[in-house]
Amino acid sequence: MENVKSLPRANWVRHIGIPVMILLFAGAITYYVIGEITFHFLLIIIMLSAALMHLMFLSRTRNRDYLIPLLFYLFTALTFVFISINNNILTVFFAVCALFLFVMFMRMLVLRRLKWRYREVLELAASSVNETKNGFTPRPYPAGQINFSKEEIIRFARFMLKNVIAFPYIEETRVVLVIPENMLPHFLYLKQNYLNETFIVFNYDGQVSVKIAKKDYQKYSSELTFDQLCSSFANLFVEFLKLLQNGKSDKIIEQMNSLKLVL
């Protein structure tokens, strides 16, 4: 049977074009309604908030790539600070720095170095599924046994977080790797209950199990055979674990990037 394609492609106009147009329009209206000084103050608050958020990403993932957007937002905030106090020299200095960092930031986005990998995981998991029968069930799926130590599993969990492939919850007897569409609530400690998310469990005794959330299953264009999809999810992450332990973690990122998904 022919392999079933997984997710419909993202709509650039809907995901990027429309939000950008709305932000520009809202910014213009705000500028004329509240005045230049208040508008600059608002931008400073927004930029500093974004910088703090990326500082949190940096501290939790230990991924130094987050230094680039952190510094971009910080230097942009400082640009508007010195615009507000009419310091032309420092305004130009921080504006040039912010522009340089913006170019680096865009380059990193194009290279997918800061991309959250939710769609890639769903795509790769579905790539080996070739049946469309016996659709979704809410039960967890036991996916077999592995032979890795607790330390190796925890190291893998940290790698998953560093590369924002999955969000780990390291528990007393197991590691739970959550694959949420939006990791932000998990980063901000706003969501610590993962039971309604798609996740993979690695018990320290070697047992592996998978639970796929209905909302994620419904994103696929066909009703993929559920057990086969769960097995594919488990095999994908076990393969990743083996690659990491064999010193081939770059192969994991290559698989993700090979899909060429920007959104």
C-alpha positions in Angstrom: 0.0 0.0 0.0 1.2 3.5 -0.8 2.5 5.5 2.2 0.0 7.9 3.7 1.1 11.6 3.7 0.9 13.1 7.1 0.2 16.8 7.8 -1.1 19.4 5.4 1.5 22.1 4.6 1.5 25.3 6.7 -0.1 28.3 5.1 2.5 31.2 5.0 -0.1 33.9 4.5 -2.2 32.7 7.5 0.7 32.0 9.8 3.1 34.8 9.1 1.7 37.4 6.6 -1.6 38.1 8.3 -0.2 38.4 11.9 2.6 40.7 10.6 0.1 42.9 8.8 -2.1 43.1 12.0 0.9 44.0 14.1 2.0 46.7 11.8 -1.5 48.2 11.6 -2.0 48.0 15.4 1.4 49.6 15.9 0.6 52.5 13.6 -2.8 53.1 15.3 -1.2 52.9 18.7 1.5 55.4 17.7 -1.0 58.0 16.6 -3.4 57.4 19.5 -1.0 57.3 22.5 1.8 59.5 21.1 5.5 58.9 20.4 6.9 58.8 23.9 4.3 56.3 25.2 4.7 54.2 22.1 8.5 54.0 22.6 7.9 53.0 26.3 5.5 50.3 25.1 8.0 49.0 22.6 10.8 48.9 25.3 8.5 46.9 27.6 7.7 44.4 24.8 11.3 44.0 23.7 12.5 43.6 27.3 9.8 41.0 27.9 10.9 39.1 24.8 14.6 39.3 26.0 13.6 37.8 29.4 11.7 35.0 27.7 14.7 34.1 25.6 16.9 34.3 28.7 14.6 31.7 30.2 14.9 29.5 27.0 18.7 29.9 27.2 18.8 28.9 30.9 16.5 25.9 30.5 17.7 24.5 27.2 21.4 25.4 27.6 21.3 26.1 23.9 23.6 29.1 23.3 21.8 29.9 20.0 19.2 31.7 22.1 21.8 34.3 22.9 21.3 35.9 19.5 17.5 36.7 19.8 18.1 37.6 23.5 20.7 40.2 22.6 18.6 41.4 19.6 15.6 42.2 21.7 17.8 43.7 24.4 19.7 46.0 22.0 16.4 46.9 20.3 15.0 48.0 23.7 18.1 50.0 24.4 17.8 51.7 21.0 14.4 53.0 21.9 15.6 54.0 25.4 18.2 56.3 23.9 15.9 57.6 21.2 13.6 58.7 24.0 16.4 60.6 25.7 17.8 62.0 22.5 21.2 60.4 22.7 22.1 60.1 19.1 25.4 58.4 19.5 24.2 55.6 21.6 21.0 55.3 19.5 23.1 54.7 16.4 25.4 52.3 18.2 22.6 50.1 19.6 20.6 50.3 16.4 23.5 49.1 14.3 24.1 46.3 16.8 20.4 45.4 16.7 20.4 45.3 12.9 23.4 43.0 12.9 21.8 40.7 15.4 18.5 40.8 13.5 20.4 39.5 10.4 21.9 36.7 12.5 18.6 35.9 14.0 16.9 35.6 10.6 19.8 33.4 9.4 19.3 31.1 12.4 15.6 30.9 11.7 16.2 30.0 8.0 18.7 27.3 9.1 16.0 26.0 11.6 18.4 26.3 14.5 15.7 27.8 16.8 12.8 25.9 15.4 10.5 24.0 17.7 10.2 20.5 16.2 6.6 19.5 16.8 5.6 19.3 13.1 8.8 17.4 12.2 8.1 14.8 14.9 4.6 14.2 13.6 5.8 14.0 10.0 8.6 11.6 10.7 6.5 9.4 12.9 3.9 9.1 10.1 6.4 8.4 7.3 6.5 4.7 7.9 2.8 4.2 8.5 1.1 2.7 5.4 -2.3 1.7 6.7 -5.5 3.6 7.3 -7.7 1.4 9.5 -8.6 1.0 13.1 -8.3 4.8 13.9 -7.7 6.7 17.2 -8.0 5.2 20.6 -7.2 7.1 23.8 -5.2 4.3 25.5 -1.5 4.4 26.0 0.4 2.0 23.7 3.1 -0.4 25.2 6.0 -0.1 22.7 8.5 -2.7 23.9 11.7 -2.7 25.8 15.1 -0.9 25.5 18.5 -1.5 27.1 19.7 1.9 28.2 20.7 3.1 31.7 18.9 5.8 33.7 21.8 8.2 33.0 21.6 7.6 29.2 17.9 8.2 29.2 18.3 11.5 31.2 21.1 12.6 28.9 18.8 12.0 25.9 16.0 13.9 27.6 18.3 16.9 28.0 19.3 16.7 24.3 15.6 16.7 23.4 15.1 19.8 25.4 18.2 21.6 24.1 17.0 21.1 20.5 13.3 21.7 21.4 12.3 18.4 19.9 10.4 17.4 23.0 9.8 18.8 26.5 11.1 16.3 29.2 9.6 15.7 32.6 12.2 13.8 34.6 10.4 11.7 37.3 11.5 9.3 40.0 11.1 6.1 37.9 10.9 7.4 34.3 11.3 10.2 31.8 8.3 11.5 30.0 9.0 13.3 26.6 6.1 15.5 25.8 5.6 16.7 22.1 3.4 19.7 22.5 2.3 22.0 19.6 3.3 24.9 21.8 6.1 24.5 24.4 5.8 27.9 25.9 3.3 27.0 28.7 5.7 24.2 29.7 8.7 26.6 29.7 6.8 29.1 31.8 5.7 26.5 34.3 2.1 27.3 33.3 1.3 23.7 32.3 2.8 20.8 34.2 0.0 18.3 33.4 1.0 16.6 30.2 -1.8 13.9 30.2 -3.7 15.6 27.3 -0.6 15.9 25.2 1.3 13.4 23.0 4.1 11.9 24.9 6.6 9.0 25.0 7.6 7.4 28.3 11.0 5.8 28.9 11.0 3.9 32.2 14.3 3.3 33.9 13.6 -0.4 33.8 13.6 -0.2 30.0 9.9 -0.2 29.2 8.7 2.2 26.5 5.1 3.4 26.0 3.4 6.0 23.8 0.3 8.1 24.1 -1.0 10.2 21.2 -3.3 13.0 21.9 -6.5 13.1 19.9 -5.9 16.7 18.8 -2.5 15.6 17.3 -3.9 12.5 15.7 -6.6 14.6 14.0 -4.0 16.8 12.3 -3.1 13.9 10.0 -4.9 14.0 6.7 -6.0 10.3 7.0 -7.1 8.1 9.8 -3.7 6.3 10.3 -3.7 2.9 11.9 -3.3 3.8 15.5 -1.1 1.0 16.8 1.2 1.4 13.8 1.5 5.1 14.4 2.3 4.6 18.1 4.9 2.0 17.2 6.4 4.4 14.7 6.6 7.2 17.3 8.4 4.9 19.7 10.8 3.6 17.0 11.6 7.1 16.0 12.6 8.2 19.5 14.5 4.9 20.2 16.4 5.5 16.9 17.2 9.0 18.2 18.4 7.6 21.5 20.7 5.2 19.7 22.1 7.9 17.5 22.8 10.1 20.5 24.6 7.3 22.4 26.7 6.5 19.3 27.8 10.1 19.0 25.7 10.8 15.9 23.3 13.4 17.3 23.9 15.5 14.2 22.0 12.8 12.2 18.9 13.5 14.4 18.9 17.2 13.4 19.6 16.2 9.7 16.5 14.1 9.7 14.4 17.0 11.1 15.9 19.5 8.6 15.5 17.1 5.6 11.7 17.8 5.8 12.5 21.5 5.1 9.7 22.8 7.3 10.1 26.4 8.3 6.9 26.7 10.2 
